[in-house]
């Protein structure tokens, strides 16, 4: 169910910034590769092939696994 529109007169982006601000948190914006862009899959495959079998492969996979673990355990 949609949320009713706020009536505080502030634009939605400003309301989101204000409500999202918490102690110890900071809003950042970054540019990331678009997986729908032409050539993205080919470039990802090329980079994966460069890493496959190299001594750095295990370290990279450990980093990816750790970065993806957002649990509080």
C-alpha positions as CSV (number, residue, x, y, z in Angstrom):
1,X,0.0,0.0,0.0
2,X,1.5,3.4,-1.0
3,X,2.4,5.8,1.7
4,X,0.4,9.0,1.8
5,X,2.2,12.1,0.5
6,X,3.9,14.2,3.1
7,X,2.4,17.6,3.7
8,X,5.5,19.3,5.2
9,X,6.1,21.2,1.9
10,X,9.6,19.8,1.4
11,X,10.6,18.1,-1.8
12,X,10.9,14.3,-1.5
13,X,14.7,14.1,-2.0
14,X,15.2,16.5,0.9
15,X,12.8,14.6,3.1
16,X,14.7,11.4,2.3
17,X,18.0,12.9,3.2
18,X,16.7,14.3,6.5
19,X,14.9,11.1,7.5
20,X,17.8,8.9,6.5
21,X,20.3,10.9,8.6
22,X,21.2,8.9,11.7
23,X,24.1,9.2,14.1
24,X,27.2,7.8,12.5
25,X,25.6,7.6,9.0
26,X,26.5,9.7,6.0
27,X,24.9,9.8,2.5
28,X,27.3,9.2,-0.3
29,X,26.7,8.9,-4.0
30,X,29.0,6.9,-6.3
31,X,28.9,5.9,-10.0
32,X,29.0,2.2,-10.6
33,X,29.1,0.2,-13.9
34,X,25.6,-0.4,-15.5
35,X,25.1,-4.1,-15.9
36,X,22.7,-3.4,-18.7
37,X,25.2,-1.4,-20.7
38,X,26.5,-2.8,-24.0
39,X,29.8,-4.7,-23.4
40,X,29.4,-5.0,-19.7
41,X,29.0,-8.8,-19.7
42,X,32.0,-9.2,-22.0
43,X,34.2,-6.9,-19.9
44,X,33.1,-8.8,-16.7
45,X,34.0,-12.1,-18.3
46,X,37.3,-10.7,-19.5
47,X,38.3,-9.6,-16.0
48,X,37.1,-12.8,-14.4
49,X,39.2,-14.8,-16.9
50,X,42.3,-12.7,-16.0
51,X,41.7,-13.5,-12.3
52,X,40.9,-17.2,-12.8
53,X,43.8,-19.4,-11.6
54,X,45.9,-16.5,-10.4
55,X,47.3,-16.3,-6.9
56,X,44.9,-13.4,-6.2
57,X,41.8,-15.3,-7.0
58,X,41.1,-16.7,-3.5
59,X,41.7,-13.3,-1.9
60,X,39.3,-11.7,-4.3
61,X,36.6,-14.3,-3.7
62,X,37.0,-14.0,0.0
63,X,36.6,-10.2,-0.3
64,X,33.5,-10.6,-2.4
65,X,32.0,-13.1,0.1
66,X,32.8,-10.9,3.1
67,X,31.5,-7.7,1.4
68,X,28.2,-9.5,0.6
69,X,27.7,-10.7,4.2
70,X,25.5,-8.0,5.8
71,X,24.3,-10.1,8.7
72,X,24.8,-8.9,12.3
73,X,26.4,-12.3,13.4
